[in-house]
Amino acid sequence: MTPYERLLAEALEGDQSLFASETAIEAQWRIVQPVLTDPTPLYRYEQHTWGPPEADLLIGDDVGWLNPRQKPQDGKNS
């Protein structure tokens, strides 16, 4: 039998072991639904750059991220 034929045969015989439970599916929807309802905005940026300026907001100032194409803020070379 092909996998699809097997799945149909198991369903016809009442074997639910190859199917996700309703509880599992509901749990998955609780994770996915907020993303579908309120999607993350897209920020466009130029090709071959480090990304949009909004990406810098994801990293706090105390982390020490250094964009190699920018000069250090204190004017010294690192």
Secondary structure as GFF3:
##gff-version 3
##sequence-region A 1 78
A	DSSP	alpha_helix	3	13	.	.	.	ID=ss1
A	DSSP	alpha_helix	22	37	.	.	.	ID=ss2
A	DSSP	three_ten_helix	53	58	.	.	.	ID=ss3
A	DSSP	three_ten_helix	61	63	.	.	.	ID=ss4
###
